[in-house]
């Protein structure tokens, strides 16, 4: 997305957390019809626009979620850039998914975008703003809309090892805790950085 020191090209990856059971939704959330496909499609498309390498972490409904992700990537001719891994201990919470995703990342990265599978409207255009924040010295960056922090979160190189240490349901919050000014908040006019689907009634037309 950008170049680093001495003209070296920065390398960005993305982790999509898609392991949840969607209990508040009634199950099957990521496979629910949405737009011309399913809910998960938006996160896959955005991740592929943001990063060279994308790791999607499955948990509940692992096989159908994996197949949906592969189909979304294939429609854009980018199936080879998507890696799917399964978090066997996904019931622990987001920490387990982050650990599994981090273990599958390539080396030499400049940073990792963390996306949630149930957020279909995150605009790829937010990526350069987050990258610029890291270039300005931040350890991590996230968009903010209407005073609320949204997604994706971009974790810089120095914090990537902490993804592999995430525990419990705190997940990403534990990685970002205590960063203070090291966590840059980039203003974003697009409310898609906040929109997620928790319940069936969150879907348009419900």
N, C-alpha and C positions, 0 to 999 in steps of 0.2 A: 504493500500500500504506500509505503514511503521508503526513502533510502536513509541509511545510517551513516556513520562516520566513514570518511574516505570512500564514499560512493557505494559502500556495501549495502545490499538490499535487506531491509528489515523483513523478518519472517513472522507471520502472525498465524495463530491457530485459533480454533473455537471449540468449546465444549458445549454440547446441547444436553441439558438434563431432562431426560424423558423417561424416568424410571418410576414415577409416582403411580399409585393405584387409582387416583381420581375419585376417592370415596365420596367427597361432597358433591361430585357431579353425578354419582350413581354408577361409576365405572366406565371404562372405555372412552375416557375424555379425549385423549389425543387422536383417536380414530373417528371422532364425531364429525359428521358432514360440516364443512365450512367452506364458503365460497364455491369454487369449482372442484374442490378436493376434500381434504380432511384438515382438522385443526393443526396438526403437526407440520403441515406443509410450509407455513409461514416462517417458522423458526429455521427450518432446513434451508429454505431459499435465502433468508437473511444471512445465516452463518456462512454459506458458500460465497455470498457477495463480500463478506468482511474478511475472510481468511483463506489462506492457501490450503490448509489442512483442517478438516472438521471431524471431531469425534463425537458420536452420539451415544449416550449411555442409556441402555434399556434396563428395565426391572420388571414391573408388572406387565403382563401381555407382551412379553419380550419379542416373540416371533412376529406377530402382526404389526407391532410398532416398527420393528426393523424393516419389514417389507414396505411399509408406508414411506419410511425415510428413504429407502433405496429408490422407490418409484419417483419421489419428489426430486431427488438428485438426478436421476436418469432423464427426467423430462427436460432438464436444463443441460444435458450432455456432460454432467459433472460427477457421475457415479464413482469415478476413480479417486475422487478427492474426499470421499466420505468413508470413515471407518466406524464400525459399530462394535461396541463392547457391552458386555452384560455385567451389571453389578449384582452379584449373587446375594449380597447382604443389603440390598436396597431398602428393606423394611426398617433399617436403622435410621434412615432419613437422608437429607441432602449430602451430609458428610460422606457417606458411602459412595454416592454417585460421583462426587468430586474426586475422591481418591481413585476410583476406577478410571475416570476420564483422564486424570493427570498421569496415571501410569501408562496410558496409551499415546501420550503426546510425543511428537518428534523432538529431537534435541536442537539446541541452537536458536530457540525462539526469542523474539523481542517481547512478546506478550501473548496473552490468551484472552479471548472474549468468552464470557460465560453467558449463555442464553438459556431461557426456560422454554420447554417444549409447548407450554400452554399460553405463550405470548405470540400471537400470529401477526401482529401489526408493527413490530419494531422496524423502524426505517433504516435501511443500510446506510443512508446518508449521515447517520450519527457517528459512524465509524471514524472518519477523519478528524472529527472534533476530539474524540477520545484519544486517538493516536497523538494529536498535537499536545494534549495535556501531558502525556508521558514524555514527549520530547521536551516539554518545559520543566521537567524534573519531578513530576508526580509519580508515586509508586503504583497507583491505580486510578481509574477514572470511571465515572458513571454519568449518564444524562440526568438532568433534573427538569421537571415540568410542573409548573404550578406549585413550586415549593416542595415537591415530592421527588425523592430519588427513584430512578427507574432502572431499566435494563436496556442493553446489556451492560455488564461491568467488564472493563478491560483491566486485567491484572498484568502488571509489568514483570519483566524478567526476574527481578530479585524476589518476587513473591510467589513465583510458580512452585517452588518446593513446598510452600505452605499449603497448597491445594492438596498435596499428597498426605497431609497431616490432619485434614479436616475430620471432625468427629460429630456424631449425633445429628440432630436436626438443625443445629446452628449453621452448619455448612459454610457458606460464603461469608456470613456475618462474622464468624470467628476469624476468618482470614483478614477481613477489613478492619476489625476492631483495633482501636488504638492508633490508627494511621494519622488521625488528625488532619493537618494540612496536606499530608501525603496522599489523601484521597481527593482528587479534583472532581468538582461537579460542573459539568458542561451544560449550560442552558439549552433546552431543546423545545421548539414550538410544537412538535408533533406529539399528541397525546398517546400515540402508539407505544411509547416507551413505558407507559404505565398500564396499558390494557392487558389484563390476563383473564382467563376463563377458569373460574372455580366451580361454578354451579351451572346447571342446564339453562337457567334463566339468563345467564350472562351472554349467551349466544344471540346474535342478531335475530330479530323476529320472534323471540321467545317472550 
